[in-house]
Amino acid sequence: MDAFHSSSCLGLLLDIARRLTHQTSIHETLEEICAHLQKCFSARHMAILLLEPETGDLIFSHVAGERGDVLRGKKLPKGKGITGWVAGTGEALLIENVTTDPRFQSQLLPATGTDVRSVMAVPLKSANVVYGVLEMVGSQHGSPFTADNLQDLKNFTDLMVVILERVYYFQAMKRMAETDLLTGLPNTRTFTRSLEREIEICKRYGTPSSLILMHLGSLRAANEEYGKTRVDSFLRHVATILLEGVRKADLPCRLGSSRFVVIMPCIAKAQALEVSSRLQSRIHLQGELLELPLLKLTLEVRTGTQSDLAPLLDIIKTGKTEDRGFRKLRDVAANFLPLLNEEIQSLDRRQYYRKKVKLAGQFENLDTGDKGEVLVENLSLKGVGFSTLGPNALSKNARIRLRFVLDDSRRSEIDRLVLVRYTRDRYTGSVFTDQKSYEGDLGFYLMR
């Protein structure tokens, strides 16, 4: 990109600020920033690398341009490469020809070839502490980046940091309000909201829902005998056991200091008892490994049905009386990447959780007019996978109208537009193009 005139630079800054003013997602904000800046600077490759607080390594968090899919999620060891140097020194860097600079990591070239590779890299800071690096490699015009380009990028970065910190604090406050900060599990507030939703599903569809209630007795005595640090370690282990020992659709929560609960949608009492027994054995073993004999674990399973929701309603009444205390996450540099990862995991759970199904339906190729019968095999809020009953003539990026009926009590009809992402024999993976803020029938169906 040629150097900005001051007026165009200011106009672009204001445009980006307006677009991101109402953004509340760290992940989506970073995606938009990448898209804007790559286009503005005509960069062949742009990446936002975030610092992993424990190791000092840099992780390719968001990548735009060539080889984006390959680099995303890769790690760059502490201090390595141009971005490692920028993260270590906290200073912006311009290299007009990387072939003469030993800091450049050739294995991370964003494209094949040996043409001129100029690089700009700018640190992301909070309270003068670096938590990431913004990097641009190679201009699409072939000319190297200039000092004026670097200054423009620094101006953009100053604005970007302000926007990111605003979004970060929104997510931090949301996390403090919804999460137990010791274990990372959802807290009483989140539990109550989730259970109320599960009760509505029970009423609407007639499916059972179970709760596994856990209580750790003598917690205060254990703290006094073994020390709070040791007991807190045990509580974190309990959270890990719960997360690893239940289904993706289940929700482990922490209610107060000594109580845990797992919401288990669409599970009858006999199945919940089996899971409860397995969790009890693992938690008991962990207590023995940490030598905490004072802690006594008791478990109870409750199941609500369409005709008897009292076992679930009683828990909500109890949960609403719990006191809630929150700690502050003031350190952006130490918490930015972990909070982003939590947000992405939450998005994955809500949007990308896929339910295996067998639903008959029909498709219509809007590009060619072809029609046919399909068997829908999996569903999420984001997309659908299906197999054609005849030879598969669909191709990548084909626009399809898909109709099918859910096997719920309402026999809900789904009529959506999808875009083909890939095909394999008769199977087709696709994403919804008519995205909705919330698809009622499909959303309830996936939570069952």
N, C-alpha and C positions, 0 to 999 in steps of 0.2 A: 504494500500500500504506500502511496505517496504520502509525504508528511501532511497532516491535517492543517488547514487554515484554522485560526483560533475560533472563528465563528462556527465552522462545521464541527469542531471538536466539542464546543460548548453545547451545540444543538444535539449532538449524539449523546453526550452525558445526560442531558435533561430527558431525552427520549427513553434511555435505559432506566433512569430513575422513575419516570412515570409508569413504565411497564411493570416495574418490580415493587412499586409502592405497597400494594396490597398482598404481596406474596408472603406466605407463612411457612413454606416448606424449604428447608435447607437444600434438599436434593434438587427440587425443581428450580430453585434460584440459581444454583450452580449450573444446571443444564442450560438455562436461558442465558446466563453470562457467557458461557462457552460459545453458544450459537451466535450471540451478538458480536463478540470480540473477534471470532474467527472471520466472520463476514466483513467487519469493519477494517481489519488489518490485512485482509486477503492472505491469511496464513495457510500454508499447506497442512500444518498440524498445530493444534493448540491443546494444552493439557493443564489441569489444575491438580497439583500434587499436594497431598495433605500429610503432615508430620504425625507419625505414630509416637505418642508421648513416651511409651515404655522403652522403645528401642532407638528412637531417633531416625528410623527409616522413613523414606518418603513413599507414599502409595499413590499410584495413578488413579485418582478418584473419578475425575470426569475428563473425557478426552473427545475432541472433535477433529475431524479431518481423516487423513490417511492412517491406516493401521489402528484406528481407534479401538476396534473390538479386540485386537491382539494385546494392546497395552493396558486396557482398563483392568484395574485390580492388581497389576504387577507391582513389585516392590523394588525400590532403589536403595541399596544399603547406605547407611549414614555417611554423609560426607562425599559420596561418589557422584561423579558427573557435574555438569554445570549447575543443575538445580540443587545438588548437595552443597555446592560451594555457596550458592545464594542463601540457602537455608542456614548454613553455618555462620556466614558473615552478616546476614541481614541486609545486604546491599543489592541493588539492581545491577544487572549485567547485560551488556551488548557485545556480541561477537559477530563481526561481519563475515568472517570466514572460519568455520569450525575446523577445517582441515589442518589449521595451524595451531589449534588449541588442544592440548592433551586431556583437558577435562571432559571433552565431549565423548559420550558413550556411543560408539558407532553401531553397536548391536541394537540400539533403540531408535535407529533412523526410521522416520515415519514413512519413507518410501524408498523404492529401489533406485539405483542410479548413483552417479558421483557428481551431480551438478552442485552449484554453490549452495552452501547451507549456512545461512545466517541465523542467529538465535538471539531472542530477547527473553530475559527472565526477571521477574519482579517478586519480592517476598510479600506474603500476606502476614500482617502483624496485628496483634491486639495488646495494648499496653506495652508496646515496644518488644513483645515476645513473638517470634516467628512461629506460625502454625501451618504454613503452607507456602507453595511457590506457584506462580502463574508463568507458564513457559510458552513461547511461540517459536516454531522452527520453520524456516523457509518461507519466502514469499511466492505466491502463485505467479507473480509477474516476473520472477527470476532475478530481480535486483535485490541487493542486501538491505536489511533494515538499517535505518539511520538513527542518529542521536535524537532527531526530532520525533521519530516513531517511538523511541524508548520513553521520551518525556510524555508523549500522549498516552502511552500505556500506563505510566506511573499515575497520571491524572485519573484514568479509568479505574485503576486499582484502588486509589484513595476513596473513590465513590463506592466501589464494590465492597470494600471492607466495612463501610458504614452500613450498607444494606445487609450484608451477611451478619453483622453483629446484631442488628435489629431482629432478623429472623431467628438467629441463634437464641437470643433471650426469650423470644416468644416460645420456642420449643423447650427451652430450659424451664420456664415457668409452667408450661404444660406438663412436662415430665415431673416436676416437683408436686404438681397437683394430682397426678395420676399414678405415680410410681413410688414404691417403697425403695428408698435410696440405698439401704444396706444390701438388699438382695437383688434389686432390679426387677422384682415381680410387680405386677399391677397391685395397687393398694385398695383400701376399702371403697373409695369413691368409684374407681373403675370397676371393681367387683359388683357393686350395687347396680351400676348402669348396665353391665353385661348380663347380670342375672335377671333384671327386669325385662330385658330384650328376650332372653331365653324363655321366660315365663309366657311372653306374648306368642312365641313360636309354639310352645306347648298348647296354648289355647287354640291357636289357629289350625295347627296340623295334627294335633293329637299324638304327637311323639313324646316319649318319656325323656326326662332330663335328670341327671344324677349329680350329686355333690359328694366329694370326699372331704370331710372335715377333719383337721388334725390339730391336736393341742399338745404343746410341750409343757409338761408339769415341772414345777420347781425351777423355773428359769432364773428367778431372782437369786435363789440359793446357789445355783450353778455359777452365776456371774460373780458372786462373792467368793466361792470356793476356787474356781479355775481362772477367773479373770475375764473381763469383757471381751478382750481380743480373741481369746480362744473360743468363747461361746459364739461370737459373731462369725468366726470362720465356719463353725458348724452350721449356723443358720444359712450361710451362703451355700454350703454343700447341700443342704436340704433343698434350697431353691433349684440348684442344678439337677438334683435327682428328680424333682417334680417335672422340670422342663424336658428332661431326656426320657422320662418314663411314661409319658402320656402322648396322645395323638396331637397332630397339628391343630385340630379343631378344638381341643381342650384348652382351658385357660386356668393355669395355676396363679393364685393370688396370696398375698400376705395380709391378714387382718390383725392389726395390733402387734404386740411384741411376740406373743407365743402361739398365735393361731395362723394356720394356713388352710386354704381351701382350693379345691380344683373343680371348676365347672366342666361337666362332661355332657355335651349335647347328644341327644338321640341314643342314650345308653340306659338300658334297664338296670335294675338293682343288682342282679346276679353278675353281670359283666363288671359293674363298678366295684363289687366286692373283690373280684379277682385282681383288678388293678390295685385296689387298696392294699391287699395282702402283699403284693409284689413290692409296692412302694415302702410299706412298713418294714419289710425285711432289709431293703437297701439302706433305709435311714437308720435302722437299729445297728447295722454293720458299721456305718459311718461313725455312729456314736461310740462304738467299741474301739474303732481305730484311733479316735481322738481322746479316748479314755475319759468319757464324760458320763459316769454311771448315775449321777444324780438326775439327769434329764430323762423323764419318763414320757413316752409317746403314746397317746391314745388316738384312735381313729374311729370315725363314724361315717356311714354312708346313708345319704338321704336321697330319695327319688320322688320327683313330682310327675304327675300325669294330668291329662286333660280333666279328669274327674276329681282329682285331689291334688291341689297345688299348695296346700298348707305347709308341707315340709320345706318348700322353697321360700314361701312368703315369710315364714318365721325367721329365716336367716337374714332377709333384707331388713326386717325391723331391728334385729340385733346389730347388724352392721352399721346402721345409720347412727347409732349412739356412740360409735368409736371416736375417740379423740384422734386428731391428725396433726402431726408436727412435721415441718419441712425444713430441710437445710438448703442453703443457697449455693448455686453453681456459678460463682463469680469468675472463675478462671477460664476464659474462652479458649486459650491456647491448649490447656490440658484436656478440655472436654469437647472441643469442636468435632473431632473425628468420631469419638464414641457416640456422641449424640446423633450425628449424621447416620452412623451405622444402625443405631436403634430405629431411626425414622425409616430407613430403607427396609429393615426387617419387618417393621409394622406394615409398610406398604405391600411388601411381598405377601404377608399373611392375609391382608384384606383383598388385594387385587389379583394376586397370582396363585392363590390357593386353588388347586384344581380338584374337582370332584369327579370321580369315575361314574359314568352313567351309560345307559343303553336306551336311547330315545330315537324313535323314527321321525324323519323330517324330509323336507324337500329343499332344493336349492335352485336358484336362477342366476345364471351368469349374466350380469348387466352389460358386459362388454360384447358378448357373442349371442346372447339370447338362449343359450343352451339351458335345458332344465333336466332335473333328475332326482332320484331318491337318495337319501343319505341315512346313515346311522351315526348319531351324535354319541361320541365315546367319552368326552370329558368337557367340563365347563368351568369357567372362572368368571369373575366380574370383568376381566380384561379381554377374554377371547374364548374360542371354542375349537375343539378338535373333532373331526368327523371323517367317516369313510364313505365313499360313493359306492353304490350297489353295482354300478356298471363300471367300465373302464374309466379311469380318471383322466379327463381332458383339461383339468384346471391347471393354471400356471401361476407362478409367483406374481404378486401384485394384481391378480384378477379381482374385480369387485363383484361380490356375491351377495344376493339376498337370501337369507336362511330363515326357514320357518320350521318350528318343531313344538311339541307339546310336552310340558313337564309331567312327571309321574307323581304329582302331588295331589292332595285331596280336591283342589280346585281345578285340576287339569288346565293349568295356566298356559296360554298360548304365547310363544316367544317369536317375534318377527323383527329381525335385526339385519343390519348391513355389516358385512365383514370384508376384510382385505386378506387375501391369501399370502401367508408368509413363506410356506414351503409345502412341498408335496413329496410323498414317499409311497410308491405303488398306488394303492387306492386311498391312502390316508392323507388328509390335508390339515395343516395347522393354520389357524387364522386368528386375527384380532378384530374386535368390534371397531368400526369406524364412526358409528353414531353413538359415541360415548355419552353416558348420562351421569349426572351427579350421583344418582342412586336409582338402581333398577329394582323396584319393590319386589315383584314376584321372584325374580332371579336371585336377589339378595337373600330373601327369606329361605329360598330353596337351598342355597349353598350353605347356610348356617345350620341346616338340619343335621 
